Amino acid sequence: MDMGMLWFDDNPAITVADKVNKAAAYYASKYGCKPTICFVNPGMLGGECVNKNDGVEIRTSRTILKHHFWLGVQPSSAV
């Protein structure tokens, strides 16, 4: 993913999966397509085991700040 949307959510009462759902819904309404991938800081998962959430693959990256979500569409592999 080269471009995407950065989303911030520091609400401690909401799970990471719910935050990704909320961000994905906003992304879809703004850009007209659903995101397929979301990068989060590894420290945000804190025991949550989330790999895919409602069609959005969740990956960790230490370059993403805590409470930030980088969503976008992962390009399909050229064969």
C-alpha positions in Angstrom: 0.0 0.0 0.0 1.5 3.3 -1.0 -1.3 5.7 -0.1 -4.0 5.4 2.6 -6.0 7.2 5.2 -4.7 7.8 8.7 -7.3 7.5 11.5 -6.9 8.4 15.1 -8.9 6.8 17.9 -7.7 6.7 21.5 -11.0 5.6 23.2 -10.0 3.0 25.8 -13.6 1.6 25.9 -13.6 0.3 22.3 -11.7 -2.7 21.1 -9.2 -2.5 18.2 -11.6 -4.5 16.0 -14.4 -2.0 16.6 -12.0 0.9 15.9 -11.0 -0.7 12.6 -14.7 -1.2 11.7 -15.4 2.5 12.5 -12.4 3.7 10.4 -13.3 1.3 7.6 -16.8 2.6 7.4 -15.6 6.2 7.2 -13.1 5.3 4.6 -15.7 3.6 2.5 -18.1 6.6 2.7 -15.3 9.0 1.8 -13.6 7.1 -1.0 -16.4 4.9 -2.3 -14.6 1.6 -1.8 -13.9 -0.6 1.3 -10.3 -0.7 2.6 -8.6 -4.1 2.5 -5.7 -3.5 4.9 -5.1 -1.7 8.1 -1.7 -1.2 9.8 -1.6 -0.6 13.6 1.1 -0.4 16.2 1.9 -3.8 17.7 1.4 -2.5 21.2 -2.2 -1.7 20.5 -3.3 -5.3 20.2 -2.4 -6.1 23.8 -3.5 -9.7 23.7 -6.2 -9.2 21.1 -5.8 -11.7 18.3 -7.1 -10.0 15.2 -5.9 -10.9 11.8 -8.9 -10.1 9.7 -11.8 -8.0 10.6 -14.9 -7.7 8.4 -12.8 -8.1 5.2 -10.0 -5.8 6.4 -6.6 -7.5 7.0 -5.0 -6.1 10.2 -1.2 -6.0 10.2 1.2 -4.5 12.7 4.0 -2.0 12.1 6.3 -0.4 14.6 6.3 2.8 12.4 2.6 3.4 13.2 2.0 5.5 16.3 -0.2 4.1 19.0 -3.9 4.9 18.6 -3.4 5.5 14.8 -4.7 3.3 12.0 -3.4 3.4 8.5 -6.1 2.1 6.1 -6.1 1.6 2.4 -6.5 -0.8 -0.5 -3.7 -3.4 -0.9 -2.8 -3.7 -4.6 -3.3 -7.1 -6.1 -0.2 -9.0 -7.0 0.6 -8.9 -10.7 1.2 -12.4 -12.0 
